[in-house]
Amino acid sequence: MQPPIKRPLTRQQQAVYDLIRERIVSRGYGPTVREIGEQMNIKSPNGVVCHLRALERKGMILRASHKSRGIELTESMASLVGAKLKLQGSISNGSYTPLDEHWQQIDLVDLTGRGEGFLRVTDDSLVEAQICSGDLLVLSQQAYAEVGQLTLVHTAQLGSCLRYWVPDGTHIRLQPVARGLQPSVFEQAEVLGVVVGVVR
C-alpha cells in the first residue's frame, strides 16, 4: 500500500495542523477534538473531525481509533525541533545519577522527539511504564510538570529521582512507576525535567 501523498493545505487546515504540532512539541501528546474546537473557535465537533480527516488524507497526520488523544504527526519530530541531545545521566531503580562535566552528545535525528537531554535506563525498574534497560529517555528540561507526567524531580529526602507528578491540594504526591511501591508525599518538590519520549 502506497503512503498518502502530501498535498497543499487550506488556510484552516494549516491552522489546525499548526495547533496539533505545537501541542505535541510542547507537551508530548496531541490535543483532543474538543481542545481543537475551542482553540480554533469551531463550534461543532464534526467540523473539527472534517479537518482531521482532510489532514489524514493529505498525509499530514495519523489518527488512532478509540483514543481521545490519538493524533500523531507523520513528519519526524526531530526534523521539526532538532535532536542534538546530551547524555546527562542515568536512571537505575528510579534514582538519577548525573554524569560529570564531560557530556556525551548524540544526534538522534529521525529517532526521537523534542528534548534537551536524555537519560540512559540501566535496569528494568521502569518496565511497568514500557521502559526497559538500555532505553534512552528524552528529557525536556523544564521547571514545571502536568498531572501524571513522568518527571525527574528532586527533594531533600529522596534526592533526584524519576516519579509520576501528582499534585494533591497543597501537597505533591510522587508516585513510583512500580505499582507495588508506596508514593511519597511532600509539601515541595523541584521539577528538573519531564520525560517526553523513549528511544529504544
C-alpha positions as CSV (number, residue, x, y, z in Angstrom):
1,M,0.0,0.0,0.0
2,Q,1.4,3.4,-1.0
3,P,1.7,6.1,1.7
4,P,-0.6,9.1,1.2
5,I,0.7,11.9,-0.9
6,K,1.2,15.2,1.0
7,R,-0.9,17.9,-0.7
8,P,-1.2,21.6,0.0
9,L,-3.3,22.6,2.9
10,T,-6.1,25.1,3.1
11,R,-5.5,28.0,5.5
12,Q,-7.9,26.5,8.1
13,Q,-6.3,23.0,7.7
14,Q,-2.8,24.6,8.2
15,A,-4.0,26.4,11.3
16,V,-5.4,23.1,12.7
17,Y,-2.2,21.3,11.8
18,D,0.0,24.0,13.4
19,L,-2.1,23.7,16.6
20,I,-1.6,19.9,16.7
21,R,2.1,20.2,16.1
22,E,2.5,22.9,18.8
23,R,0.7,20.7,21.4
24,I,2.8,17.6,20.5
25,V,6.1,19.6,20.6
26,S,5.3,21.5,23.8
27,R,3.8,18.7,25.9
28,G,4.4,15.4,24.1
29,Y,0.9,14.5,23.0
30,G,-1.8,15.9,20.7
31,P,-5.0,17.8,21.5
32,T,-8.4,16.3,21.7
33,V,-11.2,17.2,19.2
34,R,-12.7,19.4,21.9
35,E,-9.5,21.3,22.5
36,I,-9.1,21.9,18.8
37,G,-12.6,23.2,18.6
38,E,-12.1,25.6,21.5
39,Q,-8.8,26.9,20.2
40,M,-9.9,27.3,16.6
41,N,-13.4,28.6,17.5
42,I,-15.1,25.6,15.7
43,K,-18.4,25.0,17.4
44,S,-19.2,21.6,16.0
45,P,-17.0,18.5,16.8
46,N,-17.9,17.3,13.3
47,G,-16.3,20.4,11.8
48,V,-13.0,19.5,13.7
49,V,-13.3,15.9,12.5
50,C,-13.7,17.0,8.9
51,H,-10.4,18.9,9.2
52,L,-8.7,15.9,10.8
53,R,-9.9,13.6,8.0
54,A,-8.6,16.0,5.4
55,L,-5.2,16.2,7.2
56,E,-5.1,12.4,7.3
57,R,-6.0,12.1,3.6
58,K,-3.2,14.5,2.8
59,G,-0.7,12.5,4.7
60,M,0.0,15.1,7.5
61,I,-1.3,13.1,10.5
62,L,-2.3,9.7,11.7
63,R,-5.2,9.0,13.9
64,A,-5.6,6.1,16.3
65,S,-9.2,5.0,16.7
66,H,-10.9,4.9,20.1
67,K,-8.3,7.3,21.6
68,S,-9.1,10.8,22.7
69,R,-5.5,11.9,22.1
70,G,-4.7,9.6,19.2
71,I,-3.4,12.2,16.8
72,E,0.2,11.7,15.6
73,L,2.3,13.6,13.1
74,T,3.7,11.8,10.1
75,E,6.7,14.2,10.0
76,S,9.6,13.4,12.2
77,M,9.5,15.5,15.3
78,A,13.3,15.6,15.2
79,S,13.1,17.4,11.8
80,L,10.8,20.0,13.4
81,V,12.7,20.8,16.6
82,G,16.1,19.3,16.2
83,A,17.6,16.4,18.1
84,K,21.1,17.1,19.2
85,L,20.9,15.8,22.8
86,K,23.4,15.3,25.5
87,L,23.6,12.3,27.8
88,Q,23.4,13.9,31.2
89,G,23.0,10.9,33.5
90,S,21.4,7.5,34.1
91,I,18.4,6.0,35.8
92,S,18.6,2.9,37.9
93,N,15.9,1.7,40.3
94,G,14.2,5.0,39.7
95,S,17.1,7.0,41.0
96,Y,19.0,9.6,39.0
97,T,22.8,9.6,38.7
98,P,24.3,12.6,36.9
99,L,27.4,12.4,34.7
100,D,30.4,14.6,35.3
101,E,31.1,17.7,33.2
102,H,32.2,15.6,30.2
103,W,28.9,15.4,28.3
104,Q,28.3,12.7,25.6
105,Q,26.4,14.2,22.7
106,I,24.3,12.1,20.3
107,D,22.5,13.1,17.2
108,L,19.1,11.4,17.3
109,V,17.6,12.8,14.1
110,D,14.7,10.7,12.9
111,L,14.8,8.6,16.1
112,T,13.4,10.9,18.7
113,G,11.4,13.9,19.5
114,R,11.9,17.1,21.4
115,G,14.2,17.4,24.3
116,E,17.3,19.0,25.6
117,G,18.9,15.9,27.1
118,F,18.4,12.2,27.7
119,L,18.8,9.6,30.4
120,R,20.0,6.1,29.9
121,V,18.0,3.4,31.8
122,T,20.3,0.8,33.3
123,D,17.8,-1.7,34.8
124,D,14.2,-3.0,34.5
125,S,12.7,-1.0,37.3
126,L,10.5,1.0,34.8
127,V,9.1,-1.9,32.8
128,E,5.6,-1.1,34.1
129,A,5.8,2.1,32.0
130,Q,7.0,0.0,29.0
131,I,10.6,1.3,29.6
132,C,13.4,-1.3,29.5
133,S,17.1,-1.4,30.4
134,G,19.1,0.2,27.7
135,D,16.4,2.6,26.6
136,L,17.1,6.4,26.4
137,L,14.6,8.7,28.0
138,V,14.3,12.0,26.2
139,L,14.1,14.7,28.8
140,S,12.6,18.2,28.3
141,Q,14.5,20.3,30.9
142,Q,11.8,22.5,32.5
143,A,10.7,23.6,35.9
144,Y,7.1,22.5,35.7
145,A,5.1,19.3,35.0
146,E,1.5,18.4,34.3
147,V,-0.5,16.0,36.4
148,G,0.6,12.4,35.7
149,Q,3.7,13.1,33.7
150,L,6.8,11.0,34.3
151,T,9.1,13.6,35.9
152,L,12.7,14.0,37.1
153,V,12.2,15.6,40.5
154,H,14.4,16.5,43.4
155,T,13.6,16.5,47.1
156,A,15.9,16.7,50.2
157,Q,14.7,13.3,51.3
158,L,14.8,11.3,48.0
159,G,17.4,13.2,46.1
160,S,16.8,13.3,42.4
161,C,14.6,10.5,41.1
162,L,12.0,9.7,38.4
163,R,8.4,9.7,39.6
164,Y,4.9,10.4,38.3
165,W,4.0,14.0,39.3
166,V,0.6,14.1,41.0
167,P,-0.3,17.4,42.8
168,D,-2.9,16.9,45.5
169,G,-4.2,20.0,47.1
170,T,-1.3,21.7,49.0
171,H,1.0,18.6,48.6
172,I,2.8,16.8,45.8
173,R,2.4,13.1,45.5
174,L,5.4,11.4,43.8
175,Q,4.3,8.0,42.6
176,P,6.9,5.4,41.7
177,V,6.5,3.6,38.4
178,A,6.3,0.2,40.0
179,R,2.8,-0.2,41.3
180,G,3.9,-2.2,44.4
181,L,5.8,0.8,45.8
182,Q,4.2,3.4,48.0
183,P,4.1,7.0,46.9
184,S,5.9,9.8,48.8
185,V,4.1,13.0,49.7
186,F,5.8,16.3,50.0
187,E,4.9,20.0,50.5
188,Q,7.5,20.9,48.0
189,A,9.4,19.2,45.2
190,E,11.6,20.6,42.5
191,V,10.9,19.6,38.9
192,L,14.1,19.2,36.9
193,G,12.6,17.9,33.7
194,V,9.8,15.9,32.1
195,V,10.2,12.7,30.1
196,V,8.8,13.4,26.6
197,G,9.9,10.3,24.7
198,V,11.7,7.0,24.7
199,V,14.3,5.8,22.3
200,R,14.9,2.0,22.1
